[in-house]
Amino acid sequence: MLSDIAQQTLIEHQTLKHIVEALRTVLNWHVPEAGAPRKLTSLRFVTSSLQRHVEYMLNLEETGGYMPEIRAASPKLTDQVEALRQQHDEFRETLRQIVAGLEEVTAGNQQQFASLCERLTTLLAKLDEHSKKETELVQEAFLREEGGEG
């Protein structure tokens, strides 16, 4: 069971990595003002893909993934699991706001467009940090259990 969860989590994180790379490529795409509508269209598409995949991953982690397994195997880590779960709610809300903002903004509104791009960049950094914390928590919960001290 645990190995199945680990395998699925690995695949989902690899998929997320590809979506994040695509989003960073679009965010770093320097276009002349006339190309801004194409960049906006690409950002809308990739950000919607990110939102769907992140939502899928978060639901998976919370209901059938590592979170219930850690709570059962290492109750002392429940507070850390809950802190990560609360970040999931923040990611959901931030993504919802960004996707809505991208749907409303026009390519000509450079200030609002730039602000949304900055929010996306910040979100990606927070997702990276969150993933690192999840990995460390899983290792603490399961590798120490199996391998003892060390």
Order of alpha helices (4+ residues) and beta strands (2+ residues): alpha-alpha-alpha-alpha-alpha-alpha
